[in-house]
Amino acid sequence: MLLRTAHKTPIGTLTVIAREHIVLAAGFGGHEAMVRGMDTEDSSLKLSKVDRIPMISDLIEDYFDGDLHAFNSIVVRQPGEKFSQAAWKAMRKVAPGKVISYADLAAKAGSPDAVRAAGSACARNLIAPIIPCHRIVRSGGALGNYAYGLPAKEWLLRHEGFLK
């Protein structure tokens, strides 16, 4: 069984889908698209709406209350190719208040020439902001894109202390 909950945040409602203690999808949008992105074994399970998901809801609230490292304790899983998996793992190592470029992400994921693939991994990230693709920016410092809009990316980076 999958659990789905929604958290009110300063930048909109964060929907979270989990299987037991593992987050499979999160984002500031409807859950239907998230379910379509999940692997078929997970997406075929019954989805139950709940008020809270044990431990995960607390950690999400802690993050928005100022514990910027709270997401680090959340276990995640999403389908993706080897490079995307490496990119998502590298994203989780970028500390709050820091950013890296898409080129840096490609290098950290093991393929320095795969800058476009790094951007694609950000775009396909099914577990934002827990997997912090908002911490990836363009070379030269421009913020770049964010699936949930530039204002949301700016808010997250300001919350984490990167932007003033």
C-alpha positions in Angstrom: 0.0 0.0 0.0 1.1 3.5 -0.8 0.5 6.5 1.5 -0.2 10.0 0.1 -0.2 13.2 2.2 -0.1 16.9 1.5 1.9 19.5 3.5 1.1 23.1 3.4 4.4 25.1 2.8 5.3 28.7 2.2 5.6 27.9 -1.6 2.5 25.7 -2.0 1.3 22.3 -1.1 4.0 19.6 -1.1 2.5 16.2 -2.0 4.4 13.1 -0.8 3.9 9.5 -1.7 5.6 6.8 0.3 5.7 3.0 0.6 6.3 2.2 4.2 9.2 4.5 5.2 10.5 5.2 1.6 9.5 8.3 -0.3 8.7 7.4 -3.9 7.5 10.8 -5.1 7.3 14.3 -3.8 6.5 17.7 -5.4 4.4 20.8 -5.5 1.8 19.4 -7.9 -0.9 16.8 -8.3 -0.2 13.2 -7.4 -1.5 11.7 -10.6 1.6 12.8 -12.6 3.9 11.6 -9.8 2.3 8.1 -9.8 2.8 7.9 -13.6 6.5 8.5 -13.0 6.9 5.8 -10.4 8.0 2.3 -11.3 5.1 0.0 -12.2 5.5 -2.3 -9.2 4.9 0.7 -6.9 2.4 2.6 -9.0 0.1 -0.5 -9.2 -0.4 -0.5 -5.4 -3.4 1.0 -3.7 -2.9 4.6 -2.9 -4.4 5.8 0.5 -4.7 9.4 1.4 -3.5 10.0 5.0 -3.0 13.1 7.2 0.6 12.2 8.0 3.2 9.7 7.1 5.1 8.5 10.2 8.5 10.1 10.5 8.5 11.5 7.0 5.9 14.2 7.7 7.9 15.3 10.8 11.1 15.6 8.8 9.4 17.6 6.1 7.9 20.0 8.7 11.3 20.2 10.4 12.9 21.3 7.1 10.4 24.1 6.5 10.7 25.1 10.1 14.5 25.7 9.6 16.2 22.3 10.1 17.8 22.4 6.7 19.4 18.9 7.1 16.1 17.2 7.9 15.7 15.8 4.3 19.0 13.9 4.7 17.2 11.4 7.0 14.5 10.6 4.4 15.0 7.3 2.5 14.1 7.7 -1.2 13.7 5.5 -4.3 12.8 6.3 -7.9 13.2 4.6 -11.2 15.9 5.8 -13.6 19.0 4.9 -15.6 22.4 4.5 -14.1 23.5 8.1 -14.8 20.3 9.6 -13.4 20.7 7.5 -10.2 24.3 8.7 -9.8 23.1 12.3 -10.4 20.3 12.1 -7.8 22.8 10.6 -5.3 25.2 13.5 -6.0 22.4 16.1 -5.6 21.8 14.8 -2.1 25.4 15.4 -1.2 25.1 19.2 -2.0 24.7 20.8 1.4 21.9 23.3 2.1 23.1 26.8 1.4 25.4 25.6 -1.4 24.8 25.1 -5.1 26.7 23.4 -7.9 26.5 23.7 -11.7 25.0 21.2 -14.1 28.6 20.6 -15.3 29.7 19.9 -11.7 26.8 17.6 -11.3 27.7 15.7 -14.5 31.3 15.3 -13.2 30.1 14.1 -9.7 27.8 11.6 -11.4 30.8 10.1 -13.2 30.4 11.6 -16.7 31.9 15.1 -17.0 30.7 15.5 -20.6 27.1 14.6 -19.8 26.0 18.1 -18.9 22.7 17.8 -20.8 22.0 14.5 -19.1 22.6 16.2 -15.7 19.9 18.7 -16.6 17.6 15.9 -17.7 18.1 14.1 -14.4 17.1 17.3 -12.6 14.0 17.6 -14.8 13.0 14.0 -14.2 13.6 14.1 -10.5 10.4 12.7 -9.0 11.3 13.5 -5.4 11.7 17.3 -5.2 12.7 19.1 -3.0 13.9 16.1 -0.9 16.4 15.2 -3.7 17.5 18.9 -4.0 17.6 19.6 -7.7 16.9 23.2 -6.7 20.6 23.3 -5.7 21.8 22.8 -9.2 22.4 26.0 -11.2 23.8 27.0 -14.6 27.5 27.7 -15.1 28.1 31.3 -14.3 25.5 31.3 -11.5 22.2 31.8 -13.3 19.6 29.8 -11.4 18.3 27.8 -14.4 15.0 26.0 -14.5 12.9 24.4 -11.9 9.9 22.1 -12.5 7.8 24.1 -10.0 8.8 27.5 -11.2 11.7 29.9 -10.6 9.9 31.6 -7.6 9.8 28.2 -5.8 13.5 27.6 -6.5 14.4 31.1 -5.3 12.4 30.6 -2.1 14.1 27.3 -1.4 17.6 28.7 -2.0 16.7 31.8 0.2 15.4 29.5 2.9 18.7 27.5 2.8 20.7 30.7 3.0 22.2 30.7 -0.5 20.2 33.7 -1.7 19.9 36.8 0.5 
